């Protein structure tokens, strides 16, 4: 065998071995593309898509701490300083369907007062689709009219119930006209009673709320009525709002169908010697908000009833930075029917997110 033949044979052998190794080589897999969180702007700011789904999620809440001196709802209150801290977590979901957005709203609250353990409350939990809402929310007797003024102690004079199960339909014509009808859970079950001690242990009929409203430009008007099926009485509230640019104001009036009785929609928030003192035949609320500058606003609310409850509250709302609010507030309440009154104060710090 000559040298040329040897070299050619060696080259062929090396080529065969190299080909075999190439066939057996491990090829690294391409990395899977990462799915980053996608913004979902179809339902407002703050929503994002839950990865792998077409459902949008919004996470929010607040942390609040405040000191309170005396109690605007209780003429017997002799508190020094009650320090109260609260945290709330809100979860909202939304997804598109052939009937419109399918939404949920969940809100959990934790409260702690001086010397007490933490209390947990499922504040709201509801499902909404096509204008219908089912679950636990505040009564439409409050929600539809926008509660009362922009003060902490806005319901010293009772303005309606909160936190109850309901089936509600909201209608918005898109031209300023709105309407609502709601079937709301009554206080029924073993040992349950109505607003005046009525036996409601086997009561089955829901309470009913209905309202209409119209807004045009700077003016808005709403009227809402609630019927308490246990007491078989109810109440009506009407509210006018106006924005004058330099300030905004509201006036709201309520009528109790039987001023000698309390009912779910014309009740009492009084405590101590003021417990059970309701509107009588009627109640009035009025208030104003005056922006002083971009970070500071002054608010005031006055309320008076046929039963001669007078409640006045004023505060300053200061936002030193975005989403941080500081509120010093002073309230005065007079219950003429029991010849007692009360001054109270609150200093609140709240961070929303």
Order of alpha helices (4+ residues) and beta strands (2+ residues): alpha-beta-beta-beta-beta-beta-beta-alpha-beta-beta-beta-beta-beta-beta-beta-beta-beta-beta-beta
